[in-house]
Amino acid sequence: MYKGHECMKSGGDIGKTNNQMEMMAVLQAMRSITDKSIPVEVYSDSSYVVETLNGRYEIKKNLDLWRLLRRERGRFASIRFIWVKGHDKNKHNIDVDRLAVEAAKKAREVSSESEGNKV
């Protein structure tokens, strides 16, 4: 949210783990911010993503995604990553969780349709 405006996006990808999708969500959010000079706070219910970006977890997997995330983070003058409890009373977390469930369902449907079209 910036100056009263918000933009929510969602997506799904069959074959990706929950952690990979959480990482992609943060990466896409950072990429969507055009003015990297403003102070930014990124809220996520993924302790894996937040704690790793805050330097508290060691990177062991998903090295390619972490490389992209760290490069993008470096473009900001000031960016903080804040963990929020999932499935709790945070309105924005509830909204994005609903969108994530819908996107995952849509991705499964598209995958099932394409499997059915194979000859």
WOKATA-V461371 format. One record per backbone hydrogen bond with DSSP energy under -1.0 kcal/mol. NH is the residue of the N-H (numbers start at 1). CO is the residue of the C=O. If there is no record, write none. Layout:
# WOKATA-V461371
[[NH	CO] [NH	CO]]
This chain:
# WOKATA-V461371
[[2	5] [5	2] [16	13] [21	17] [22	18] [23	19] [24	20] [25	21] [26	22] [27	23] [28	24] [29	25] [30	26] [31	27] [32	28] [33	30] [36	34] [38	35] [40	78] [42	80] [44	82] [50	46] [51	47] [52	48] [53	49] [54	50] [55	52] [56	51] [57	51] [66	62] [67	63] [68	64] [69	65] [70	66] [71	67] [72	68] [73	69] [74	70] [75	72] [76	73] [77	36] [80	40] [82	42] [84	44] [94	90] [95	91] [96	92] [97	93] [98	94] [99	95] [100	96] [101	97] [102	98] [103	99] [104	100] [105	101] [106	102] [107	103] [108	104] [109	105] [110	106] [111	107] [112	108] [113	109] [114	110] [115	111] [116	112]]
